[in-house]
Amino acid sequence: MIVPDPNQLSTATGQLGPICAITGKAMTFAEAIVLDNRFVCWEAYIATTGAAPATTGKEVGGLRLD
């Protein structure tokens, strides 16, 4: 089990969560990805690994998401 360093936690999002080890972005634990025993955000994960989403998004007409 990974226990985060208390100095690497933040409540900036309104919830307790880790700070991205690469970008410094505050995240929730639900948003965080563990990469090499460090918490990273999605953008840092993509930039570091070169991975891409397995699916593509699509526009859905008539669906209000405001």
N, CA, C and O of each residue as an XYZ file, in Angstrom:
264
protein
N       0.843     -1.166      0.000
C       0.000      0.000      0.000
C       0.898      1.242      0.000
O       1.898      1.306      0.715
N       0.519      2.214     -0.812
C       1.266      3.464     -0.880
C       0.647      4.455      0.090
O      -0.546      4.748      0.012
N       1.442      4.959      0.985
C       0.992      5.983      1.920
C       1.675      7.284      1.512
O       2.902      7.377      1.551
N       0.891      8.289      1.122
C       1.522      9.523      0.661
C       2.191     10.294      1.786
O       1.752     10.256      2.935
N       3.245     10.985      1.437
C       3.936     11.880      2.352
C       2.978     13.020      2.689
O       2.448     13.655      1.778
N       2.739     13.298      3.975
C       1.805     14.377      4.337
C       2.160     15.725      3.718
O       1.278     16.560      3.519
N       3.431     15.949      3.413
C       3.835     17.207      2.781
C       3.419     17.272      1.321
O       3.481     18.341      0.713
N       2.997     16.158      0.749
C       2.587     16.105     -0.650
C       1.068     16.020     -0.797
O       0.559     15.592     -1.833
N       0.348     16.434      0.253
C      -1.117     16.423      0.218
C      -1.639     17.847      0.174
O      -0.969     18.786      0.604
N      -2.849     17.992     -0.354
C      -3.459     19.305     -0.484
C      -4.962     19.204     -0.274
O      -5.550     18.140     -0.466
N      -5.574     20.298      0.115
C      -7.030     20.382      0.178
C      -7.530     21.458     -0.782
O      -8.654     21.939     -0.640
N      -6.711     21.836     -1.748
C      -7.045     22.914     -2.688
C      -8.286     22.609     -3.526
O      -8.954     23.534     -3.988
N      -8.603     21.345     -3.727
C      -9.770     20.982     -4.533
C     -11.032     20.857     -3.688
O     -12.103     20.552     -4.212
N     -10.913     21.091     -2.380
C     -12.050     20.917     -1.473
C     -12.062     19.543     -0.840
O     -12.873     19.275      0.047
N     -11.182     18.677     -1.279
C     -11.032     17.338     -0.722
C      -9.547     17.088     -0.480
O      -8.690     17.652     -1.160
N      -9.262     16.243      0.489
C      -7.877     15.862      0.716
C      -7.407     15.005     -0.451
O      -8.089     14.061     -0.850
N      -6.253     15.333     -0.991
C      -5.730     14.557     -2.107
C      -4.268     14.857     -2.340
O      -3.717     15.789     -1.755
N      -3.636     14.069     -3.196
C      -2.207     14.243     -3.471
C      -1.945     15.411     -4.415
O      -2.849     15.904     -5.090
N      -0.710     15.830     -4.445
C      -0.233     16.829     -5.394
C       0.581     16.072     -6.441
O       1.410     15.230     -6.095
N       0.347     16.368     -7.711
C       1.065     15.688     -8.788
C       2.564     15.871     -8.606
O       3.044     16.991     -8.427
N       3.297     14.771     -8.653
C       4.746     14.792     -8.462
C       5.477     15.473     -9.617
O       6.639     15.855     -9.473
N       4.810     15.630    -10.757
C       5.451     16.219    -11.929
C       5.017     17.668    -12.146
O       5.863     18.542    -12.331
N       3.717     17.931    -12.126
C       3.219     19.275    -12.429
C       2.927     20.115    -11.200
O       2.866     21.340    -11.295
N       2.744     19.484    -10.046
C       2.389     20.215     -8.841
C       0.906     20.510     -8.726
O       0.488     21.248     -7.834
N       0.106     19.945     -9.616
C      -1.339     20.161     -9.621
C      -1.985     19.431     -8.443
O      -1.675     18.269     -8.181
N      -2.888     20.122     -7.731
C      -3.644     19.487     -6.651
C      -4.729     18.611     -7.264
O      -5.411     19.025     -8.201
N      -4.888     17.401     -6.734
C      -5.863     16.451     -7.268
C      -6.645     15.827     -6.121
O      -6.288     15.988     -4.954
N      -7.714     15.115     -6.461
C      -8.366     14.225     -5.500
C      -7.730     12.852     -5.693
O      -7.074     12.602     -6.705
N      -7.924     11.966     -4.724
C      -7.373     10.622     -4.877
C      -8.020      9.897     -6.059
O      -7.392      9.036     -6.676
N      -9.279     10.241     -6.379
C      -9.953      9.618     -7.519
C      -9.311     10.013     -8.843
O      -9.335      9.231     -9.793
N      -8.739     11.210     -8.923
C      -8.095     11.680    -10.149
C      -6.662     11.187    -10.300
O      -6.146     11.115    -11.416
N      -6.027     10.854     -9.208
C      -4.597     10.532     -9.215
C      -4.312      9.176     -9.854
O      -5.082      8.226     -9.712
N      -3.195      9.112    -10.555
C      -2.698      7.874    -11.151
C      -1.351      7.585    -10.502
O      -0.522      8.485    -10.371
N      -1.126      6.344    -10.099
C       0.159      5.979     -9.509
C       1.098      5.543    -10.624
O       0.804      4.614    -11.376
N       2.235      6.228    -10.718
C       3.238      5.933    -11.727
C       4.585      5.886    -11.027
O       5.050      6.897    -10.501
N       5.211      4.719    -11.018
C       6.505      4.543    -10.352
C       6.462      5.004     -8.893
O       7.361      5.705     -8.428
N       5.414      4.604     -8.181
C       5.228      4.913     -6.759
C       5.069      6.398     -6.470
O       5.337      6.847     -5.355
N       4.633      7.165     -7.468
C       4.347      8.587     -7.279
C       2.952      8.870     -7.826
O       2.516      8.236     -8.786
N       2.259      9.819     -7.214
C       0.960     10.238     -7.717
C       1.171     11.273     -8.818
O       1.886     12.256     -8.624
N       0.546     11.046     -9.978
C       0.637     11.990    -11.085
C      -0.759     12.261    -11.639
O      -1.670     11.449    -11.480
N      -0.915     13.417    -12.293
C      -2.187     13.759    -12.924
C      -2.233     13.144    -14.331
O      -1.229     12.647    -14.842
N      -3.415     13.193    -14.934
C      -3.613     12.604    -16.260
C      -2.664     13.215    -17.286
O      -2.041     12.492    -18.064
N      -2.551     14.538    -17.292
C      -1.699     15.211    -18.268
C      -0.233     14.784    -18.126
O       0.449     14.554    -19.125
N       0.243     14.681    -16.889
C       1.624     14.254    -16.651
C       1.816     12.791    -17.049
O       2.870     12.425    -17.570
N       0.812     11.959    -16.809
C       0.884     10.549    -17.197
C       1.044     10.418    -18.712
O       1.888      9.662    -19.193
N       0.223     11.162    -19.457
C       0.287     11.120    -20.922
C       1.647     11.608    -21.403
O       2.264     10.986    -22.268
N       2.118     12.731    -20.837
C       3.398     13.295    -21.262
C       4.568     12.379    -20.929
O       5.519     12.284    -21.705
N       4.510     11.709    -19.791
C       5.618     10.861    -19.345
C       5.655      9.525    -20.077
O       6.724      9.061    -20.474
N       4.495      8.908    -20.254
C       4.458      7.563    -20.827
C       4.245      7.551    -22.338
O       4.569      6.566    -23.002
N       3.704      8.634    -22.883
C       3.386      8.649    -24.311
C       2.124      7.875    -24.630
O       1.803      7.661    -25.798
N       1.401      7.449    -23.591
C       0.160      6.694    -23.776
C      -0.918      7.606    -24.346
O      -0.811      8.831    -24.287
N      -1.947      6.993    -24.892
C      -3.094      7.731    -25.415
C      -4.366      7.020    -24.977
O      -4.341      5.816    -24.722
N      -5.473      7.739    -24.885
C      -6.728      7.086    -24.524
C      -7.075      5.966    -25.502
O      -6.780      6.064    -26.693
N      -7.695      4.917    -25.004
C      -8.067      3.780    -25.845
C      -9.336      4.054    -26.633
O      -9.636      3.338    -27.589
N     -10.079      5.072    -26.248
C     -11.313      5.409    -26.940
C     -11.263      6.863    -27.373
O     -10.455      7.650    -26.879
N     -12.128      7.200    -28.292
C     -12.224      8.591    -28.722
C     -13.577      9.135    -28.299
O     -14.574      8.413    -28.285
N     -13.601     10.395    -27.959
C     -14.850     11.021    -27.557
C     -15.708     11.346    -28.759
O     -15.223     11.370    -29.890
N     -16.975     11.596    -28.515
C     -17.858     11.999    -29.597
C     -18.878     12.983    -29.046
O     -19.222     12.946    -27.865
N     -19.349     13.850    -29.907
C     -20.377     14.812    -29.539
C     -21.739     14.122    -29.571
O     -22.040     13.356    -30.486
N     -22.549     14.404    -28.561
C     -23.894     13.842    -28.505
C     -24.873     15.012    -28.622
O     -24.941     15.866    -27.738
N     -25.612     15.041    -29.696
C     -26.550     16.143    -29.931
C     -27.740     16.100    -28.995
O     -28.237     15.028    -28.648
N     -28.196     17.290    -28.585
C     -29.393     17.384    -27.758
C     -29.180     17.065    -26.286
O     -30.144     17.013    -25.522
N     -27.949     16.851    -25.883
C     -27.656     16.526    -24.491
C     -27.022     17.749    -23.839
O     -25.899     18.123    -24.179
N     -27.737     18.372    -22.903
C     -27.230     19.567    -22.238
C     -26.378     19.161    -21.039
O     -26.856     18.471    -20.138
N     -25.151     19.578    -21.030
C     -24.246     19.245    -19.935
C     -23.821     20.495    -19.165
O     -22.737     20.524    -18.581
N     -24.655     21.510    -19.159
C     -24.326     22.758    -18.451
C     -24.504     22.611    -16.965
O     -24.272     23.561    -16.218
